[in-house]
Amino acid sequence: MVTGGVVAVVDVLRFTTAVEAAVSRGVAVYPWRWRDESAGEFARAVDAHLADGKPGAASLSPGSLAALDPGSRVVLPSPNGGACAVTAAERGLSVVAACLRNAPAVASWLLQHGGSVTVIACGERWPDGSLRPSLEDLIGAGAVLAGLGGKPSPEARAAIAVWHDSEHRLEETLASCASGREQELRGWTDDLRYASQFDVSPVVPMLIDGAFRDGNTIVG
């Protein structure tokens, strides 16, 4: 059980990658656990767009968030990454969102922050709601952990090993894993390609007052 420090949530396909895409545009992202009527109620309460995936609306697709204006707000429902972020925040923990695009930036930020670090590879869910471990999140977690140095736990060393096995063929690996194949079947090839890019973003989304904003602006 996580009891203190900072939690880095990794949900490469697609929550934390979508968060990176939005925050890099200056959009505040409110995570939400459920994709039901409560998400709409919450969006109205915080005066935000709801990323519900309806035609013309924002969704978990990073490309869909490009239409949002800087300074706007969006509620991003996700039973995986969103749920992990909300749960960690409710326990009084600092939360950052990591993906392959910003893994080195997040690792650097965590080193500056100091203290204990927990990296959560969120995984997916099977149709019956049970947890499905996801390779892409293990790779993303390993990418963050590899940048931290120190004395990682055995579990962290395993994630780092998976990262090093995949780092020179990320797009191929993500496209061929279970989650990636699902993305391609749904026609989300552009999202998959976007998520496969490594070390292209300096943004460190941090959960501040209920929304992810760039944590770089508060380091000092």
HUGINOR-V151886 format. One record per helix or strand of 2 or more residues. SS is the DSSP state (H for helix, E for strand). FROM is the first residue (numbers start at 1). TO is the last residue. If there is no record, write none. Layout:
# HUGINOR-V151886
SS & FROM & TO
SS & FROM & TO
This chain:
# HUGINOR-V151886
E & 6 & 10
H & 15 & 23
E & 28 & 32
H & 37 & 45
E & 49 & 50
H & 62 & 67
E & 73 & 77
H & 81 & 90
E & 94 & 98
H & 103 & 113
E & 117 & 121
E & 124 & 125
E & 131 & 132
H & 135 & 146
H & 154 & 166
H & 170 & 176
H & 178 & 185
H & 189 & 196
E & 205 & 208
E & 211 & 214
H & 215 & 218
